[in-house]
């Protein structure tokens, strides 16, 4: 995927459609849902991630598409289902969420670089986590003190982290271009969410 500069004034809607088509994962269904959520706004930047998962003897596919417009962050997820009592034939479910850029509270990027003693090199993995306050994760653990003989109840301590959307990409599984593309999208989003 070609990295997009945050300052691009070009509409990348065609590039987005090509990237969706390239995955081969129900491109008409995915493109229709994403296009509906974008609602005619300019596509400033995007990232498409196709992720197959293994469930028992079947392969299930999942695709995430994140799109940056001048005013919103669009997050789309498409999942494949084998069929159930309601819909006996295989089907997909696609959900989209449009978030105002003024609502985005954090863009966390974690880069994993192998052999850092060799100096700067492309990261082997990257994780982008975006928080806008829709979902939060609370990690609690028992609190304590430095006295090893203390048996008092000190309550709990913890961290509340905004964790609305997280995407992990590795060069080994997805290719080096996929990692660079995710980092480029994160940079574009970070540049547009400076409040």
Secondary structure, DSSP 8 states (H G I E B T S, - for coil): -----TT--S--HHHHHHHHHHHTSSHHHHHHHHHHHHTT----EEEEEEEEEEETTEEEEEEEEEEE-SSEEEEEEEEEE---SS--S-EEEEEEEEEEGGG--EEEEEEE-S-GGG-S---SEEEEEEE-SS-EEEEEEE---S-TT------EEEEEEE-SEEEEEEHHHH-HHHHHHHHHHHHHHHHHT--
